[in-house]
Amino acid sequence: MAHITINQYLQQVYEALDNHEGSFCAELLSFKHPHVANPRLQLPNPEDKCQQVLEPPYDEMVAAHLRCTSAAANHDFIEAYKFQTLVAEQQLLKKGKGQPGDMLEKAAEQLMSCFRVCASDNRAGLDDSKKWGMLFLINQLFKIYFKINKLHLCKPLIRAIDSSTLKDEYSMAQRVTYKYYVGRKAMFDSDFKPAEECLSFSFQHCHRSSQKNKRMILIYLLPVKMLLGHMPTLQLLRKYDLMQFADVTKAVREGNLLLLTEALARHETFFIRCGIFLILEKLKIITYRNLFKTVYQLLRSHQLPLEAFLVCLRMMKVDGLDLDEVQCLLANLIYMGHIKGYISHQHQKLVVSKQNPFPPLSSVS
Amino acid sequence: MAAKATQATPATNWSYGASPDGQAHENPEWEKARQALASITKSQGSNKAPPANRTPAEVKCDDPPPVPGLDDQSSNYPPQAQPPAPAIPQPPPSPTNLEKPPLPPSIPPLPNSQYPPAPAQSAYNGPNSMPYQSVDPNHMRVYNHNQGRSNYGQGFHAQNPYQQHQQQQQQQQQGQYGQGLGRGGDVNKNKNNQKPVGQQLWHRMKQSPAAGAVKFNIPKRPYVMTGPNLPPVEQPSGLNLSPGSPAGANTASGAAPMRPQDWPQAMKEYVQRCFTACETEDDKDRTEKVLKEVLQDRLKDGSAYTIDWNREALPELKAKQSRWEAVPSQRTLDSAISRGGRGGGGHRLGHYRNVFSQRSPSSSSSRSSSRSPSPSHSRHRDRSQRHRRSDSGSQSDSSISSDLRPQLSRRQKGGRGRGGDRERGRGGGERGRGRGKANRGRRNADDGNAGVGGKKRKGGNAGLDFHDPMREAKKQSRAQRFHKQLRSEPLVLSINSLDLPNGTQEGLSWEDCPIVGTCQDITKIYLRLTCAPDPATVRPVHVLRKSIQAVKLHWKTHHDYTYACEQMKSIRQDLTVQGVRTEFTVEVYECHARIALEKGDHEEFNQCQTQLKALYKDNPSENLGEFTAYRLLYYIFTKNSGDLTTELVYLTPALREDSCVSHALSLRAAWALGNYNRFFKLYLCAPRMASYLIDKFLDRERKIALRAMLKTFRPDLPVQNVQSALGFTCLDTCLAYLAGLGVTYYPSDPSKIDCKASSAAVAAS
């Protein structure tokens, strides 16, 4: 494969098309395939040859592909055979190498038009309906939208899949990717429960050999799980090289606000780049809860003086704190259901419920 | 679409100006037909669609098959290869399509129930009764021709050269055929004389109500039914089933029975099946069109009465329209090939089968095979079918029927009479192929083959070169499927010029072709640009500097935001138009952003700050921190955590030190954690104009905070406390705010809020 001639290559493409060997054809058009490195295929002007062997629109596609190889562009063409319009996208992406920013949006546009074609394919039978291509395209679109921070554009896509009858029958790989993005979106929308479901699905079904993908999923699954009260084990963090979370986990579990602040600061760049800094920041609330729970356990009383919280917060070096702010923090926890109880302003005391004053995190929110 | 079709038909031929409906009514015969049909249809009234559906259907049914490639194909074909055109007139099939024969019992689940059992008869009894009754066979031929023509015209408006070319070809061929073939003369005559009538007929057909009705009556089905799989229905075979038709049909070319009710029952059922298999309206349209043509031919040549309709393969329904038409071209070849040995007879039918039999042999893969059928495979199929067919059918019949497919393709070019039509169609197919290749400059070998093949086909051993034709056909089918013309020029990748169309719009940014304004007015009304700017109305920068001073002054003295905003927008526009992106631009945007902020116009503000973000890259401003802070606050306002995160990524440590930015960051942290106490403290010490921005979401946050407080504190909470926590600077505004939310106080001590009672009120508000 690595050193076939152009004619052999084109013949292969032709036969693949002819025999409906979609995946093979996709390989032949994929940049991950070794043929890309074949100097014999790297023609600057492959049009004539392609035209001789292949029919439109494939000749154009393949020609574009071959020119891309010579231009060393890079795009994954899996299932490209289904979407002749991807030619355009390929061309776009090729151009886009130079100036990625704008081109991403244009690529998204192209993908979107492909998507529309696929989504509106009501005629073809189930077996080879273009609808099978929807999820792939959606995943690509997600990828772009997440990159250019246009998450609101994902909504119609999600709706399209939700209403699709095929949604559970796409290939697992596609579904894992899809759920990953949907989970991430839900997380950013602070819908942690659905986010957890999606990401868990994604993590559990992700192929075991795709460690990198599993790690990526974990990066988002961990904060969500922690917010919902499930702390990851050190073992897991080690396995996936996510030790950045180790201190965070520990701090949250212990209610060690100081450590949490430190840990967040230390890995701030990493967390921000992953887009989870703001999510992890919300762990502070959980940490407050755990801290206050410790106070409650130490004092062994249902009437807890606010002073006690002030002291412990000062110990955690929370700056600029006063009783009002303590009240505020407590009010928030009570409001969110993390603490069952009330504050008596008159007595400056927190009165907690005698039963289960700190309900388990998983039962809250 | 109907309108389009009308235009497409040569106006000169339109001798009967009357409206189709009118014509229909004038047909007394038709009344009978309708009644007859009604009796048929009554049995399955449930299938009828409400008459309201008719209109779209009618319109649609005239849609020309947009099959570009096929046209070309119809002319080069060696005429001799064609069987003589059967001049035997047949009742026009189309009406038949439209009626509903009883459903074949064998048809699996018909979701009829979904369809309202609409007034079954209305489709037929209605005002639009179909005019076919009166049409004589010649008309029919003409009809074919004209329809094809008009279709062609429609489909290929842009390709006049082709059209001309083809017409020439057609004429040529007709000449050829006219001589050699027994009925050619007839054909020609028809062509020459009957055109107008045919057209008229065609138009009437277009209007036929039944067409519409039927089309919409057909329940959609998910899967295509392939003919062979259908168990035979009541009638064992299609031989002369229908009452009274065959004699006339087979003998006289003049007096064929046109009545729909005369059509073979099996055929009606077949039609029914075809429509039943349609999934979408488009499918139905296509089916209708194809059937109309096919059946017409069938009826005309009499094969309708001999074919075993029960075993006919359904037309390929899943395909897009193009696919139908694509297939014919390919089939054309096949039939041509097959014809070789057999003379015109055998394959007409065989051919016809081919038309629809793409899917027929049962294969589950039939659909995909149509996409790019492997040549050998389909050829084989064709062959075998042909054999079968010719065995069962009478020679003449089958020969006639073989015409159906080409007819489709021919139609596009504008067929003439029948014989000519057919011949031309085939010849055209060849020619087109050859030409397409030539145009494309592709596969010279193929060209050679095609040429040779044509001749060979004539001689009967064309099978040798089947491969190329198949490819060509596939190519065309694909092209049609995607509604693309086959490439008429050698492929040239436009990769490098791909963005030109867009590029000319987008890429031609203002910087690329700067204009310099000449307008000297200090003020200018803002109008959204809808065309290229006129330098005479654009102010150059030095004037704009005066303008902005004037606007600032006006704003300070009058505080007229509408005026200020308009002026600022027009200044911005002038800057944009001239491609000015300098510090002055930054100043303008900052100024406008501030004014917008002050008036709480966050849309305008957002426009400005977005621009500023881009402008700051080239024009660092001392206000960078300030506006970065505003942007952060704005994201808090819109709760856009995604953008917020991105913004955090790009915050340099130096920028974080900025007093505005750090304030915004702490405010954000407080906001994120619901630390309202700190949040409102920060609000009270907001730098510059940040408080204007925070004002936008102040109420929102206050409400949340208040809810939390009211839920937390028991039994009471001093108002004083609320006031400080929520950042009210004076008690009165706080009280007013609380009153607005329906907070209640203890009667004994009005300075204390009754938390429990208020909580419910605030939660509800």
Chai-1 contact restraints between the chains, C-beta under 6 A:
chainA,res_idxA,chainB,res_idxB,connection_type,confidence,min_distance_angstrom,max_distance_angstrom,comment,restraint_id
A,D18,B,S372,contact,1.0,0.0,6.0,A-B,restraint_1
A,D18,B,S374,contact,1.0,0.0,6.0,A-B,restraint_2
A,H20,B,S368,contact,1.0,0.0,6.0,A-B,restraint_3
A,E47,B,L491,contact,1.0,0.0,6.0,A-B,restraint_4
A,E47,B,V492,contact,1.0,0.0,6.0,A-B,restraint_5
A,E47,B,L493,contact,1.0,0.0,6.0,A-B,restraint_6
A,Q51,B,R442,contact,1.0,0.0,6.0,A-B,restraint_7
A,Q51,B,L491,contact,1.0,0.0,6.0,A-B,restraint_8
A,Q52,B,R442,contact,1.0,0.0,6.0,A-B,restraint_9
A,Q52,B,R443,contact,1.0,0.0,6.0,A-B,restraint_10
A,E55,B,K475,contact,1.0,0.0,6.0,A-B,restraint_11
A,E55,B,R478,contact,1.0,0.0,6.0,A-B,restraint_12
A,P56,B,A479,contact,1.0,0.0,6.0,A-B,restraint_13
A,P56,B,R487,contact,1.0,0.0,6.0,A-B,restraint_14
A,D59,B,L491,contact,1.0,0.0,6.0,A-B,restraint_15
A,E60,B,L491,contact,1.0,0.0,6.0,A-B,restraint_16
A,A63,B,L493,contact,1.0,0.0,6.0,A-B,restraint_17
A,A64,B,L493,contact,1.0,0.0,6.0,A-B,restraint_18
A,R67,B,L493,contact,1.0,0.0,6.0,A-B,restraint_19
A,R67,B,I495,contact,1.0,0.0,6.0,A-B,restraint_20
A,Q91,B,I495,contact,1.0,0.0,6.0,A-B,restraint_21
A,Q91,B,L498,contact,1.0,0.0,6.0,A-B,restraint_22
A,N122,B,T280,contact,1.0,0.0,6.0,A-B,restraint_23
A,R123,B,E279,contact,1.0,0.0,6.0,A-B,restraint_24
A,R123,B,T280,contact,1.0,0.0,6.0,A-B,restraint_25
A,R123,B,K318,contact,1.0,0.0,6.0,A-B,restraint_26
A,A124,B,K318,contact,1.0,0.0,6.0,A-B,restraint_27
A,G125,B,K318,contact,1.0,0.0,6.0,A-B,restraint_28
A,G125,B,R367,contact,1.0,0.0,6.0,A-B,restraint_29
A,D128,B,S368,contact,1.0,0.0,6.0,A-B,restraint_30
A,N149,B,G642,contact,1.0,0.0,6.0,A-B,restraint_31
A,N149,B,D643,contact,1.0,0.0,6.0,A-B,restraint_32
A,N149,B,T646,contact,1.0,0.0,6.0,A-B,restraint_33
A,L151,B,G642,contact,1.0,0.0,6.0,A-B,restraint_34
A,F188,B,S641,contact,1.0,0.0,6.0,A-B,restraint_35
A,F188,B,G642,contact,1.0,0.0,6.0,A-B,restraint_36
A,I272,B,L648,contact,1.0,0.0,6.0,A-B,restraint_37
A,I272,B,V649,contact,1.0,0.0,6.0,A-B,restraint_38
A,G275,B,T645,contact,1.0,0.0,6.0,A-B,restraint_39
A,L278,B,S641,contact,1.0,0.0,6.0,A-B,restraint_40
A,L278,B,T645,contact,1.0,0.0,6.0,A-B,restraint_41
A,E281,B,A672,contact,1.0,0.0,6.0,A-B,restraint_42
A,K284,B,L673,contact,1.0,0.0,6.0,A-B,restraint_43
A,D324,B,N677,contact,1.0,0.0,6.0,A-B,restraint_44
A,E325,B,N677,contact,1.0,0.0,6.0,A-B,restraint_45
A,C328,B,N675,contact,1.0,0.0,6.0,A-B,restraint_46
A,C328,B,Y676,contact,1.0,0.0,6.0,A-B,restraint_47
A,C328,B,N677,contact,1.0,0.0,6.0,A-B,restraint_48
A,A331,B,A708,contact,1.0,0.0,6.0,A-B,restraint_49
A,A331,B,M709,contact,1.0,0.0,6.0,A-B,restraint_50
A,A331,B,T712,contact,1.0,0.0,6.0,A-B,restraint_51
A,N332,B,G674,contact,1.0,0.0,6.0,A-B,restraint_52
A,N332,B,A708,contact,1.0,0.0,6.0,A-B,restraint_53
A,I334,B,T712,contact,1.0,0.0,6.0,A-B,restraint_54
A,Y335,B,A708,contact,1.0,0.0,6.0,A-B,restraint_55
A,Y335,B,K711,contact,1.0,0.0,6.0,A-B,restraint_56
A,Y342,B,R714,contact,1.0,0.0,6.0,A-B,restraint_57
A,I343,B,T712,contact,1.0,0.0,6.0,A-B,restraint_58
A,I343,B,F713,contact,1.0,0.0,6.0,A-B,restraint_59
A,H345,B,F713,contact,1.0,0.0,6.0,A-B,restraint_60
A,H345,B,L717,contact,1.0,0.0,6.0,A-B,restraint_61
